[in-house]
Amino acid sequence: MPDVESVEKKKVNPSVSYSHPRDVVRDETLTREEKVAILREWHYDAVRLQESAGENMTGGEPDRLSAVSNALLELGISPVAESDPHAPEKS
């Protein structure tokens, strides 16, 4: 199991530690909860990136929203609920 600091670093910038969201799902050193936390952060980043792209304010980063959403689904988490600020509290 990775140390807390390592997981926190992965949460802050998942794309530095992983080349693709499915790599998070396949990382056997993480608990399910750690995987979900990392993917949630990546999902938030991907949503913000899409919003920025709509305003023509991106720096050329790849759009990973679909891939992150699929990875969350693999872990039983609804990407729609992740995007909805009125959704019930996440567990």
Buried (B, 14 or more C-beta within 10 A) or exposed (E): EBEEEBBEBBBEEBBEBBEBBBEBBEBEEBEEEBBBBBBBBBBEBBBEBEEEEEEEEBEEEEEBBEBBBBBBEBEEBEBEEBBEEEEEEEE
